[in-house]
Amino acid sequence: MLAKIVFNILILSLFVPLMLQAQGHNEFQLSVYRWENRLLLVFAPSQESADHKIQMEELNNRTEGLLDRNLKLIHLFREDTSFGDGREIDKEAVNGLYQKYDVKPGSYRIILIGKDGTEKLRKSTLLETDELFGLIDSMPMRQREMKQDGK
C-alpha cells in the first residue's frame, strides 16, 4: 500500500510539471467549469503536506466515482506549483482563490463547488469519498443525471 502511494506521488512529480509546461500558462478561471463539472478545491501548504497526501490516497482509490460525478480536482498550494485539469495555475490566480474562499495561508481546506458554481461543502479534515459521493448523489442535479444514465 505504501509502495503504491510512493509510486503515484513519484509519477505525479515527474509527469505533471512536463504536462504543465507543454500546455503553457493560461489564466485559470473556475467559471469555465460551471454547468459542466463539479470542482474539488484542495488547499494545502504543499504537495508533501500530510493532509494532502492522505486526501489524495483516499481520492485515488475511487477515481471511477470521481469521473462518474464529473468531478475535477484543483490543487492549490502555497509552496509548490498549483495545478488543475492538467495545467499549471499561476500564483496570482491561486492567491485570488485563497482570498475568495477565505483560506488562510498554511492551512488545509477542501471545498466542493457544485456545477452551479456555489460552495457545497468545506472541510479542514480528511474528506472521505463515501461522504463526498453521498453529498453529491443527494443533489437534485446529480439525481437527474443518474435518472438519465439509468442508475
Secondary structure, 3 states (H helix, E strand, C coil): CHHHHHHHHHHHHHHHHHHHHHHCCCCCCHHHHCCCCEEEEEEECCCCCHHHHHHHHHHHCCHHHHHHCCEEEEEEECCCCEEECCEEECHHHHHHHHHHCCCCCCCCEEEEECCCCCEEEEECCCCCHHHHHHHHHCCHHHHHHHHHCCC
